[in-house]
Amino acid sequence: MPSPFPPRDGLHRHAGDGWVACGDHRHWGLYGAAGLLLARRDAATGAVTDVVLQHRALWSDQGGTWGVPGGALDPSEDAVTGALRETQEEAGVDPTAVAVRGTHVLDHGPWAYTTVVGEVAPGAAVEPAATDPESLEVRWVPLGELGTLPLLPAFAAALPRLLTMLDGTARDGTARDGTARGGGAETSADAESA
């Protein structure tokens, strides 16, 4: 059985690690936090079929739930860079294998969480795996399985909007109406992903 206590080593430590007070609760990441919702599409139809999710270690905040790989930002990095770094550290996903399609920001004033929305880049292969002690498991989860997993509550609340962002983007990164997409921020105050 996995330990409910954090390991003494094997964790990636960064200057942004620490808690930020926000009203009557707290958030991880002195400079904010970010994570990556990575999707893959059916080659024939272009429809999103699966997303990469992390089963959070029991000792972590809201442990035992599923969410996106991510974590605290370093003081000098932007949210996209931080989300890609965290996903490489926690899930073994090479940042060059990710085509970023947009962002979803939850801004609490003194703290913000950015979910970077992306998909597997053309020609890339991604086989995610738990690569550090922060995860019980990291894997591709079929969209039809999402309702059967205990999702991190804030991620569950944001998920419909995040999937809508992916639904509106074709494999080439253009919106279904033909306009360009990628990197633009969308702000929401209803849910966070970490």
C-alpha positions in Angstrom: 0.0 0.0 0.0 1.3 3.5 -0.8 2.6 5.6 2.1 0.4 8.4 3.3 3.7 10.3 4.2 6.0 12.2 1.8 9.3 10.5 0.9 12.5 12.0 2.3 14.1 12.2 -1.2 13.1 11.9 -4.8 11.1 15.1 -4.9 11.9 18.0 -7.3 12.5 21.1 -5.2 12.2 24.6 -6.6 12.4 28.2 -5.3 8.6 28.6 -5.7 7.7 25.7 -3.4 5.6 26.9 -0.4 2.1 27.8 0.6 0.3 31.1 0.0 -2.6 32.1 2.3 -5.7 33.0 0.4 -8.6 33.9 2.7 -9.4 30.9 4.9 -7.5 28.5 2.8 -4.0 28.1 1.2 -2.6 27.3 -2.2 0.7 25.6 -3.2 3.2 27.8 -5.1 4.7 31.1 -3.8 4.6 32.5 -7.4 1.5 30.7 -8.5 1.2 27.2 -10.0 0.5 25.6 -13.4 -0.3 22.2 -14.9 -0.8 20.7 -18.3 -4.0 19.1 -19.6 -2.5 17.1 -22.5 -4.9 15.5 -25.0 -4.5 13.1 -27.9 -6.8 12.8 -30.9 -8.2 10.0 -33.0 -6.1 10.0 -36.2 -9.1 9.4 -38.5 -11.7 11.8 -36.9 -9.6 14.4 -35.1 -11.8 14.0 -32.0 -10.1 14.1 -28.6 -10.1 10.6 -27.1 -7.8 10.7 -24.1 -6.1 13.0 -21.6 -3.0 12.5 -19.4 -4.0 12.5 -15.7 -2.0 12.0 -12.5 -3.3 10.0 -9.6 -1.9 12.1 -6.7 0.2 10.5 -4.0 -1.7 10.0 -0.7 0.6 12.3 1.2 0.0 15.2 -1.1 -2.6 17.9 -0.8 -5.9 16.2 -1.8 -4.0 13.0 -2.2 -5.8 10.0 -3.9 -7.5 12.2 -6.4 -6.8 12.5 -10.1 -5.8 15.8 -11.8 -3.3 17.2 -14.2 0.5 17.0 -13.7 1.6 20.4 -12.4 2.9 22.4 -9.5 4.6 25.5 -8.2 6.1 28.0 -10.6 9.7 29.2 -10.2 10.0 33.0 -9.8 11.5 33.5 -13.3 9.2 31.2 -15.4 5.9 31.8 -17.1 3.0 29.5 -16.7 3.5 27.5 -19.9 7.2 26.9 -19.2 6.3 25.8 -15.6 3.5 23.5 -16.7 5.7 21.8 -19.3 8.6 21.5 -16.7 6.3 20.0 -14.1 4.8 17.6 -16.6 8.2 16.4 -17.6 9.3 16.0 -14.0 6.1 14.2 -12.9 5.0 12.3 -16.1 8.1 12.0 -18.2 6.5 14.0 -21.1 9.0 15.7 -23.3 8.0 19.4 -23.7 8.8 19.2 -27.5 6.1 16.6 -27.8 3.4 19.1 -26.7 1.5 21.6 -28.9 0.1 24.2 -26.6 -3.4 25.3 -27.6 -4.3 27.8 -24.9 -4.5 28.5 -21.1 -7.2 28.7 -18.5 -6.4 31.0 -15.5 -7.9 31.0 -12.1 -6.8 34.3 -10.4 -7.2 34.6 -6.6 -5.3 37.9 -6.4 -2.3 36.9 -4.4 -2.2 33.5 -6.2 -3.1 32.1 -9.6 -3.3 28.7 -11.2 -2.9 28.3 -14.9 -4.1 25.1 -16.7 -2.2 24.9 -20.0 -4.3 23.1 -22.6 -2.3 21.2 -25.2 -2.2 18.1 -27.4 0.4 15.7 -28.7 2.4 17.5 -31.4 2.1 16.1 -34.9 4.5 13.2 -35.3 5.3 12.9 -31.6 4.7 9.9 -29.4 3.8 10.3 -25.7 3.8 7.5 -23.2 3.3 9.1 -19.8 4.4 7.4 -16.6 4.8 8.3 -12.9 8.4 9.6 -12.8 8.6 10.9 -9.2 7.0 10.1 -5.8 4.2 12.7 -6.2 2.1 10.2 -8.2 0.6 6.9 -7.6 0.1 6.6 -11.4 0.2 8.8 -14.5 -1.6 7.6 -17.7 -3.8 8.3 -20.6 -7.4 8.3 -19.5 -10.1 7.8 -22.0 -12.7 10.6 -21.9 -15.4 8.1 -21.1 -13.6 7.1 -17.9 -13.3 10.6 -16.5 -16.7 10.3 -14.7 -15.6 7.1 -12.9 -12.4 8.6 -11.2 -12.3 10.6 -8.0 -11.1 13.9 -9.6 -9.5 16.7 -7.7 -12.6 18.8 -7.0 -11.3 22.0 -8.6 -10.2 20.1 -11.6 -13.6 18.5 -11.9 -15.2 21.9 -11.8 -12.9 23.3 -14.5 -12.9 20.2 -16.7 -16.0 21.0 -18.9 -14.5 24.3 -19.9 -11.1 22.8 -20.5 -12.6 20.1 -22.8 -14.6 22.8 -24.6 -11.3 24.6 -25.3 -10.0 21.4 -26.9 -13.2 20.7 -28.8 -13.0 24.1 -30.4 -9.5 23.5 -31.7 -8.6 21.4 -34.8 -5.4 19.3 -35.0 -3.6 22.1 -36.8 -4.2 24.5 -33.9 -6.9 26.6 -35.6 -10.3 27.1 -34.2 -13.1 25.3 -36.0 -14.1 28.7 -37.4 -10.7 29.1 -39.0 -9.2 31.6 -36.6 -5.7 31.0 -35.1 -5.5 29.5 -31.5 -2.6 29.0 -29.1 -1.2 30.6 -26.0 -4.1 33.0 -25.5 -5.3 33.3 -21.9 -8.8 32.7 -20.8 -9.7 33.8 -17.3 -12.1 32.0 -14.9 -12.8 32.5 -11.3 -14.9 29.3 -10.7 -12.3 26.5 -10.3 -8.7 25.7 -9.9 -6.7 22.7 -11.2 -4.4 22.2 -8.2 
